[in-house]
Amino acid sequence: MAVVCNIGSLNLDIVYGVPHIVRPGETLASGGRIVHPGGKGANQSVALARAGATVRHCGAVGEDGDLLLAALVESGVDGSAVLRCPGPSGHAVIQVADDGENSIVLHAGANHAIPVSHIAASIAALPEDAVVLLQNETCHIATAIDLAQARGLAVWFNPAPFTAAVLDLPLDRIAVLVVNQHEAAGLAASSPTEDPIVLTAALRQRWPAVTIVLTLG
């Protein structure tokens, strides 16, 4: 199996259990606090490694990133290309209410402090049959696509979380686009309730050379 270089996010998920989601102006005591390693990029790297892939994670953590690095290593991910940056790691502050509802505040932190030079060096060090995996929680995504394409490497992109800026990326240069129904609808200027077959056809018409993977969620 080819080496997968995941230029991806690493987030600390700070979860508070609360009786209900805090209201504007309200101060609410939590019933507990748990910190989990997470981030879309880290989750993908761990899942790939557990499935047997050889995974190199390229990213950045802050001064509080020990838990994130340990989680990668314990799952068999090569974390040697994860930088240590001043300041905090990317993190999410999550409220989980007793009824299961949740509320999330994201802070990019070190995920948006990855230097272009580090991305370039990581891509340059890859074997010729490597795959570059990207999400939308890090910086310099368009540059990473260009650098990977210049080396003839396949790029897989998951535009999550979806923002309007994704529409400005050179998506015609990627090999595989992985989207859920909401992300597909955003790219197709359609509704997430649209038939998945219609959504997929719209994306294939816009990017005919790209393989579309649409998850039903």
C-alpha positions in Angstrom: 0.0 0.0 0.0 1.3 3.5 -0.9 2.5 5.9 1.8 -0.2 8.4 2.8 1.0 11.9 3.8 -1.8 13.5 5.7 -1.4 17.3 5.9 -4.0 17.5 8.5 -5.3 19.1 11.7 -4.6 18.1 15.2 -7.2 19.3 17.8 -7.7 18.9 21.5 -11.4 18.2 22.1 -12.3 19.7 25.5 -15.7 18.3 26.4 -17.9 19.7 29.2 -21.0 17.9 30.4 -23.8 20.3 31.0 -27.5 20.1 31.9 -28.3 22.2 28.9 -26.4 24.3 26.3 -25.5 27.6 28.0 -27.7 30.5 27.0 -26.6 34.1 26.2 -25.6 35.8 29.4 -25.9 32.6 31.5 -23.1 31.1 33.7 -23.4 27.4 34.0 -21.5 24.8 36.1 -20.4 21.7 34.2 -20.8 18.2 35.5 -17.5 17.1 34.2 -14.6 17.8 31.8 -12.8 15.3 29.5 -10.0 16.1 27.0 -9.7 13.9 23.9 -7.2 13.9 21.1 -9.0 14.7 17.8 -9.2 16.9 14.7 -10.4 15.8 11.3 -6.8 15.2 10.1 -5.7 13.3 13.2 -8.8 11.1 13.1 -8.1 10.2 9.5 -4.5 9.4 10.1 -5.4 7.1 13.0 -8.1 5.4 11.0 -5.8 4.8 8.1 -3.0 3.4 10.3 -5.4 1.1 12.1 -6.5 -0.1 8.7 -2.9 -1.1 7.9 -1.7 2.0 5.8 1.7 3.6 6.2 0.8 7.1 7.3 3.0 10.2 7.8 1.2 13.1 9.5 2.4 16.6 8.6 1.0 19.3 10.8 1.6 21.4 13.9 0.8 21.4 17.6 1.3 24.0 20.3 2.9 23.8 23.7 0.0 21.7 24.9 0.3 19.1 22.2 1.8 16.1 24.1 -1.5 14.2 24.1 -2.0 14.7 20.4 1.5 13.4 19.5 1.1 10.4 21.8 -2.2 9.5 20.2 -0.6 9.4 16.7 2.4 7.3 17.9 0.2 4.9 19.8 -1.8 4.3 16.7 1.2 3.6 14.5 1.3 7.0 12.7 4.6 8.6 11.8 4.5 11.9 13.6 8.0 13.1 12.9 6.7 15.8 10.5 4.5 17.4 13.2 6.0 20.7 14.3 5.9 22.3 17.8 4.8 25.9 17.6 4.5 28.6 20.3 1.0 29.1 21.6 -1.9 26.6 21.8 -2.7 23.6 19.7 -5.9 23.7 17.7 -8.8 22.9 20.0 -12.5 22.6 20.2 -14.5 23.6 23.3 -17.6 21.3 23.3 -20.7 21.4 25.5 -22.7 18.1 25.6 -26.1 18.5 27.2 -27.9 15.8 29.2 -30.3 15.4 26.3 -27.5 14.7 23.8 -27.5 18.2 22.1 -24.0 19.7 21.6 -22.4 23.1 20.9 -18.9 23.5 19.5 -16.4 26.4 19.3 -13.3 25.8 17.2 -10.0 27.5 17.5 -7.4 26.8 14.7 -4.4 27.4 16.8 -1.2 25.7 15.5 -3.2 24.2 12.6 -3.0 27.6 10.8 0.7 28.1 11.7 2.2 25.4 9.5 4.9 27.0 7.3 4.8 26.6 3.5 8.4 25.5 3.7 7.5 22.6 6.0 4.7 21.5 3.7 7.0 21.7 0.7 9.8 19.7 2.5 7.3 17.0 3.6 5.9 16.6 0.0 9.4 16.6 -1.5 10.5 13.7 0.8 7.6 11.4 -0.3 8.1 8.4 -2.6 6.8 8.6 -6.1 3.6 6.5 -5.4 2.6 8.4 -2.3 -0.9 9.9 -1.7 -1.3 13.4 -0.2 -4.5 13.7 1.9 -5.9 17.1 2.8 -8.9 18.5 4.8 -10.1 22.1 5.3 -8.8 22.6 8.9 -5.3 23.6 8.0 -3.6 26.4 6.0 -2.0 26.6 2.5 -4.2 24.0 1.0 -4.0 25.3 -2.6 -0.2 25.4 -2.3 -0.1 21.8 -1.1 -2.2 20.8 -4.1 0.1 22.5 -6.4 3.3 21.0 -4.8 1.8 17.5 -4.9 0.7 17.8 -8.5 4.1 19.1 -9.5 5.6 15.8 -8.2 2.9 13.8 -9.9 1.4 12.7 -6.6 -2.3 11.9 -6.2 -4.3 14.2 -3.9 -7.3 13.2 -1.9 -9.3 16.1 -0.5 -12.1 16.2 2.1 -13.5 19.8 2.2 -14.6 19.7 5.8 -15.6 21.9 7.4 -17.1 23.4 4.2 -16.6 27.1 3.6 -17.1 29.3 0.6 -13.3 29.5 0.2 -13.3 25.8 -0.9 -14.8 27.0 -4.2 -11.7 28.9 -5.0 -9.4 25.9 -4.6 -7.9 24.1 -7.7 -10.2 21.1 -7.3 -9.7 20.1 -10.9 -6.2 19.1 -9.9 -7.1 16.6 -7.3 -7.6 12.8 -7.8 -10.3 12.1 -5.3 -12.9 14.4 -3.7 -14.5 12.9 -0.5 -17.7 14.8 0.6 -20.8 14.3 2.7 -24.2 15.5 1.5 -23.8 19.0 3.0 -20.4 19.5 1.5 -21.6 18.1 -1.9 -24.5 20.5 -1.8 -22.2 23.5 -1.1 -20.0 22.6 -4.0 -23.0 22.0 -6.3 -24.9 25.1 -5.1 -27.8 22.8 -4.3 -29.7 21.5 -1.2 -28.3 18.8 1.1 -31.7 17.1 0.7 -31.2 16.6 -3.0 -30.9 13.0 -4.2 -27.3 11.8 -3.7 -27.2 10.6 -7.3 -28.1 14.0 -8.6 -25.5 15.6 -6.3 -22.8 13.2 -7.5 -23.7 13.9 -11.1 -23.5 17.6 -10.6 -20.0 17.3 -9.1 -18.8 14.9 -11.9 -20.1 17.4 -14.5 -18.1 20.2 -12.9 -14.9 18.1 -12.3 -15.1 15.2 -14.8 -11.5 14.0 -14.2 -12.0 13.8 -10.4 -13.3 10.7 -8.6 -16.2 11.6 -6.4 -16.9 9.7 -3.1 -20.1 10.8 -1.5 -21.0 9.6 2.0 -24.6 9.4 3.0 -24.6 11.9 5.9 
